[in-house]
Amino acid sequence: MPNHAFPNRIVLHVAGVDRPGVTSRLTGIIANENAQLVNIGQSVLHGYLTLSAIVDIPEESNALRQILFAVSELGLRLEVSAFQPGASAPPPARVPGLCVTALGDLADGAAVARITREMASRKMNIGEIRSLSEEGLSGLELICDLDASTELGTAELSDLRGNFLRLGSELGIDIAVQRDDIFRRNKRLVCMDVDSTFVRGEFIDELAGLAGVKERVAEITARAMRGELNFQTALTERVKLLEGLSFGRAKELSEQVELTPGADRFVKILKSLGFRVGLVSGGFDFFVDELKSRHGLDFAFSNELEVQDGVITGRLQGSIVDGARKAQVLKDMAKVYKVRLEQTVAIGDGANDMLMLQQAGLGIAFRAKPKLQAVADMSLNHHERLDTLLFLMGFTSRDLASVS
């Protein structure tokens, strides 16, 4: 069917083995043959080029013939089709879009098929797919927009995230959904919980082991993390059980705590890129401050144990770092470092991190309790390494290799 609105406009699709100079050769022909380049886009996947261009070619121009010769000479394939008005750009109602990130074993295609089928059923139109991995398909970003009739407020987005979280659980992979706006690719500050996030396990439980009350403290910790106990009450009860413990022994124990796998790399990469990175913990200052110093972090906030004559008294000093305090620290640090809240990332695993994650531009639940996952922007359940979170922040394996 002739296109009366754009009678000389065509769409070119070029594909084949990539080599330097392909784009230069084709655009040079367009320039020399008095054609007009309306739009162009290309991608290269494992050395295979896909290039598409919308071109206005006047009747007297020899551009199409020259392009056919050039493509044949380069050993590429060319498909030419008539331009269809309205097909070249989505309607304004479809902007902004969403980014669906999938992390796990994707090589057999089964998980990708399920995810894309779910997206299609929700009228999520995929405009771009980007691989996050180099060898072996283990990470994908699917950039999509929504049907114009779809409402996507806070409640709807939360429901959508919940559905994909459940789908990821079924598939044994991690799936995250976030808005694909300028802030997704422009984070500047990361605020992390410590216990079971930056480090393995709960440090207070290990202290309790030294004091001979580990089971009693661990039970209170677990209930607090699930949100069954008020954090301040739970912390006060646990600290009281540490009364009489040698502070020297506590400091020795703090030097033996293992980092979560990938935590050191996570910090080093972010710091090398100019991020501000810090810790905010319901744990204890002598431990958290040492982590800050050891890993070159920008800030650290935690609770202060009272110590007299080298012995822990079972009491705290100063204000308690609870959920509300964690959220306030995030806001305060954003002001200190002059970044917008939309540019902040908060990471945690327990109920005490809920307010902080809700306050952040991106709240990530790391191998977290269900109560936290219900309010987080995204959850990581099937990966144990903290640096996997870099993929959720939009980095690819190639990006990370270049900064490593």
TINU-648018 format. One record per residue (C-alpha): residue in three letters; x, y, z. Coordinates in steps of 0.001 Angstrom, whole numbers, plus 524288, in hexadecimal, padded with zeros to 5 digits. Layout:
<recs>
AlaXYZ...
</recs>
This chain:
<recs>
Met800008000080000Pro805CF80D437FC60Asn809088167280771His803128237280381Ala807D182ADE80F80Phe81607826EF80D11Pro8168F822247FEF4Asn8255F820D47FE90Arg8279F81B7180C32Ile82C8080D8780E19Val831BB805088191CLeu83EB17FDEF81796His842707F1FC81FB1Val850977ED9C81E5CAla855CB7E1518250CGly8620C7D8F5824F6Val86FC07D79F82A69Asp874377E4AD82FC7Arg8806E7EBBA82B86Pro8859B7F99D82CD2Gly880588035F822FFVal872EF7FD9481FEBThr86B40809018256CSer874BC812CD81F7BArg8734B80CA581206Leu8647180CC981236Thr862CA81A71817D7Gly86D0781F7680E42Ile864AE81A9B802FEIle858C08213F808C0Ala8603782E03809A5Asn8664582D2F7FC10Glu859B7829297F535Asn85136834417FA92Ala848FA82B7480356Gln844C382F1281127Leu8475D826F281D44Val83B26827AD825D9Asn83F8281E5583097Ile8495881385832D4Gly84C4D8092C83D06Gln855417FD7283DEASer859DA7F2DB8471DVal8647D7E88D846D3Leu862957DB7784D7EHis86E7C7D27984E01Gly873C47D88084190Tyr866F87D88E839F7Leu861DE7E5B883595Thr853C67EA138349FLeu851FC7F7C282F1ESer845157FE6E82C06Ala8434680BA08259CIle837E8813DB820FDVal83BBE81B32814B9Asp8354A824E880B7CIle83A08821EE7FDAFPro8359C82B847F311Glu831B7825B67E5E2Glu83DBC82B397DF23Ser84712825BC7E974Asn84F99819DD7E6E4Ala850FF8170C7F578Leu8496D80A437F64CArg850B58043D7EAE2Gln85DBC808327F0CBIle859CD802CB7FE25Leu856237F5C57F7D6Phe863837F4DC7F177Ala86A8B7F8A97FE12Val8632E7EEE580677Ser865D47E3EE7FCC7Glu8743A7E78A7FC44Leu875047E74B80B25Gly86EDD7D9C580BA9Leu862EB7DEA48130CArg854597DC868114BLeu84AEF7E78C80E18Glu83C457E84E80FD0Val834CE7F41A80AA9Ser826DF7F74180E92Ala81D6E8028080D12Phe81CB480BE981856Gln8100380B0882004Pro80C15817D5826D0Gly80AB0816408357CAla812C1809CB835E7Ser81F9F8109E83864Ala81CC8815A484607Pro813E6811BA8514CPro808F581AFB85503Pro80C02824888600BAla802F281D0886938Arg80CD5811D886955Val8179F81A0586F8EPro81E52818498793DGly8207B809B987883Leu824DC7FECE8815DCys8313E7F6D988294Val82FAC7E86E885D1Thr83C8C7E25588A36Ala83E4F7D38F88A80Leu84A217CD548911FGly84CE67BEC389135Asp84E7A7B369887CDLeu847A47B84B87B84Ala84EE67B0678714DAsp8443F7A65D86E59Gly83A6B7B10286B18Ala82FCE7AB8C873FBAla830717B66B87E0DVal831297C0EF8738FAla825357BAF286D02Arg81D757BB47879B1Ile8218B7C93787CD2Thr81E757CE8586F52Arg811877C73086F08Glu80DE77CD9587BF7Met811E07DACC8768CAla809A87D8D086A54Ser7FDCD7D50B8727DArg7FF2E7E21587987Lys800AA7E9A486CB9Met80ECD7ECE286FC2Asn814D07EF6986264Ile823667EC3B861EDGly82B347F69C85AD2Glu838F87F26C85E6AIle83FC47E68A86410Arg84D787E80086996Ser856357DCFA86E32Leu85D1A7DF9687B1ESer8664D7D3F9879BDGlu8718D7D13987070Glu873017C26B87084Gly8672B7BA0D87373Leu85A047C0CA87427Ser8581F7C40C88281Gly852697D1BE8824BLeu848F97D979879EAGlu842B17E6D987A26Leu835CF7E7EA872E6Ile831BA7F6038709DCys8234F7F73986DE7Asp817EC8008386D96Leu809C47FE608715DAsp7FCE27FF1186A6DAla7F72980CCE86A9ASer7EB97807F08729BThr7F42C8026487D76Glu7F499809C888A52Leu801AF808B18912AGly8015180FDE89E02Thr808BB80BDC8AA2EAla7FEEE8013F8ADD4Glu7FE7E7FB998A01FLeu80D4C7FB5789F11Ser80E437F4948AC4AAsp804767EA4D8A7CCLeu80C007E85489B22Arg818AE7E6898A29DGly8123B7DCAE8AB87Asn80D8C7D4968A002Phe81AF67D448899C9Leu821347D1358A6F3Arg818777C53D8A80ALeu81B817C17689A03Gly82A0C7C27389CF0Ser828427B9A38A8B4Glu8219E7AF718A01ELeu82C7B7B03089612Gly8379C7B06C89FF3Ile83CBD7BD7589B06Asp83C227CBA289F59Ile833087D4EE89828Ala8323E7E36389B2BVal8297A7EE09895BAGln82C6E7FC8689643Arg828E6808CB88EDBAsp831F880B6088376Asp83461819B588600Ile8407382241886E2Phe8424F81F0989550Arg8439B81063892B9Arg850838131188BFBAsn8550B81E29894AELys85670819298A292Arg860C381FDD8AB0DLeu85F5C81B3D8B939Val85E1780D968BF21Cys859F280B258CD2EMet85B357FD328D257Asp857027F58B8DE25Val8621A7EDA88E447Asp85DB67E0DD8EA81Ser859BF7D6888E06DThr85BC97E0BF8D5DAPhe8699C7E63A8D59FVal86E747DB508DE78Arg86A137CD5C8E04DGly861227CA5F8EBB1Glu85D3E7D28E8F769Phe868B77D7B68FF4EIle860D07D92490BB8Asp85DB77CA9E90B2EGlu86C417C79290A9BLeu86EC17D09891631Ala8642C7C95091D65Gly86B917BCB991AACLeu8772C7C23F9222FAla86E137C5D292D54Gly8679F7B86792D69Val85A177BD91929A6Lys85A247BB6991AEAGlu84D667B3E9919C3Arg845D27BDDF921C6Val84B4B7C96091A15Ala849AD7C2A690CD8Glu83B597C03890FA2Ile8390B7CEA0912BFThr840E67D29C90698Ala838D87C9E88FDA4Arg82C067CF33902F2Ala830B67DD3590159Met8353B7DAC98F358Arg827F47D52D8EFF2Gly821737E1398F58FGlu81B297D9F7900D2Leu821F37E24A90B2BAsn824457F0D490C7APhe8328B7F2BB908CFGln8362E7FB7E91433Thr830467F22191E15Ala836CB7E673917ABLeu8440B7ED4691742Thr8434D7F16592576Glu83FFA7E38A929AFArg84B247DDA5921E1Val855417E77092695Lys8514D7E4F69349FLeu854BA7D6AD932BDLeu862AB7DAA992F10Glu865487E07893C73Gly872967DC8F941C3Leu878A37D8DB934B7Ser886C17DD47932E7Phe887897E86A92921Gly894E07E3A3924D3Arg88F387D683920FAAla884307DD5D919BDLys88DFF7E53E911C4Glu895CB7D91190E87Leu8895B7D2A890991Ser886367DE61900F3Glu892FB7DC3C8F9A0Gln88EE07CE558F614Val881AA7D14D8EFF4Glu880BE7CDAE8E18BLeu87BF07D7248D748Thr870C37D2F48CE98Pro876DF7CD7A8C20CGly878DD7D8648B834Ala877577E3488C255Asp8853C7E8558C0FDArg8846A7E87E8B215Phe877257EF1D8B2C3Val87CCC7FA3A8BAD3Lys889577FB868B2ECIle882257FCAC8A603Leu8785E8068F8AB11Lys882F880EAF8B17DSer88B2880E7B8A50CLeu87F678143289DF2Gly87DDC81F468A7AEPhe87288819CA8AF97Arg870EE81D228BDEAVal86F978105C8C568Gly86CA880E688D3C5Leu86707805BA8DE59Val85B7F807BD8E758Ser859A87FD148F15DGly851E47F90D8FD2CGly85EA67F2C2901A7Phe869FB7F86B90945Asp87349803999068FPhe8803C7FCEB9099DPhe87D2B7F2C28FF1BVal876C87FB7D8F4DCAsp880F6806438F618Glu88BA27FC448F3B7Leu884C27F7D98E73ELys883E0806088E2D1Ser892638081D8E4F6Arg896957FB378DF08His88ED67FCD98D26CGly8903180B808D06CLeu881B280E6A8D1FFAsp87C5B81C398D2B2Phe873C481B0A8DEC9Ala86F378118D8E946Phe86455812898F35FSer8619E808928FE09Asn85EB1806CD90C82Glu8686B8099A91757Leu86A887FF1D9218FGlu86D4A803C392F55Val87A577FE6993435Gln87FEA80039941DEAsp88D147FB1C94668Gly88E667F2F893A0CVal881527EC2993C23Ile874647ED91934BCThr86A1F7F28E93E5DGly85E337EDB393702Arg859C17FB93933D5Leu85A318049592810Gln85E59812C99275DGly8581681D3B91EE8Ser84CCC81BD59157DIle8497580E8590FCAVal84B0A80C279012CAsp83DB4806598FE2EGly835D2806318F18DAla8321A814868F25AArg840258187B8F531Lys8450A810B58E97DAla83B99817C88E07BGln83FC6824E38E627Val84E24821A28E41DLeu84B6381EF38D5C7Lys844D382C328D446Asp84F85833118DBE9Met85A5F82D0A8D3CFAla85357830BB8C742Lys8537C83EDC8CBEAVal861A783E2C8D049Tyr8662E838F18C322Lys85C8E841428BB65Val855678365F8B444Arg846E8834AE8B21DLeu83FEA829CC8B956Glu83CA8823FB8AC00Gln84B5E822068AA64Thr84CD781A008B6DFVal84D4D80B468B8CAAla849FD804818C5A0Ile84D0B7F62A8C827Gly848827EDDF8D393Asp842DE7E0E78D7D5Gly839C37E2F88E36EAla82D9B7EA108E822Asn8364A7F4798EE3CAsp83A427F8958E067Met82C7B7FACE8DB3FLeu82BBF8098B8DCE4Met8395B80B7B8D743Leu8364E803738CB27Gln8295F80A718C933Gln8302E8179C8CA47Ala83AD88147D8C061Gly83A26816548B1C7Leu83D02807C98B0A0Gly83A6B7FEBF8BC23Ile8406D7F12D8BAE0Ala83CEC7E5D78C3CFPhe848E07DCF58C45BArg8453C7CEE28C7B4Ala83B457D53F8D079Lys82FBE7D1DF8D8FCPro8226C7D1B98D208Lys81DD17DDED8D927Leu828F27E5DF8D344Gln8277C7E0058C5BEAla8194E7E4668C5B6Val81D5B7F2C88C5FFAla82A767F2578BEBFAsp82BF87F7118B0CBMet8330B7EA748ADAFSer837C07DE3B8B487Leu843887D5738B2B5Asn840AA7C7BC8B7B0His848177BE2E8AF20His8559F7C4548AF37Glu85EBC7C4CA8BAFEArg8687C7CED38B600Leu866327DCFA8B98AAsp86CA37E1DC8AD0FThr8617C7DB978A560Leu859ED7E7BF8A952Leu862217EF5089F78Phe85A357E8D9894ABLeu84D9F7ED9689AF4Met853847FB3489A9CGly855137FA5E88BD1Phe863607F65388A6AThr8676A7EBB4880C3Ser872807E1E48818DArg879FE7EA1E877B6Asp878137F65288008Leu87D0F7EF5688C0BAla888B57E97E884FBSer88CD67F70B8808BVal88CEB7FC8F88E61Ser892817F057894BC
</recs>
